[in-house]
Amino acid sequence: MVELRSGEWARALAHVERAVQDCLGSLAKYEAAFAHVLAEAGRVAPWPTTAHEDDGEWRERIAEAEGQHRSAEALLDEQDRLWAEWQSRYGRWADSLKQPPE
């Protein structure tokens, strides 16, 4: 069995732990930001059936949905970045296990 350099192993493990915490934090932000959207899903008004129904209300709702979409995309981009960072750190840690001790 390969002996691990305890300092490197501990640092790598701390980096992996931090990356997991970052991912969980990002997920918590996403859930908090969109909890109201999920709660309102059952209370959505029907689409207007004629062109002269309240057009302004629908424009507001569409603008709000576009804002939520941008916000969701930003949070998902953050999660992707954190996940990629975690994978990289995990890969370096796994590779360090294969290195002979100095």
Secondary structure as UniProt FT lines:
FT   HELIX           6..40
FT   HELIX           41..43
FT   TURN            51..52
FT   HELIX           55..97
//
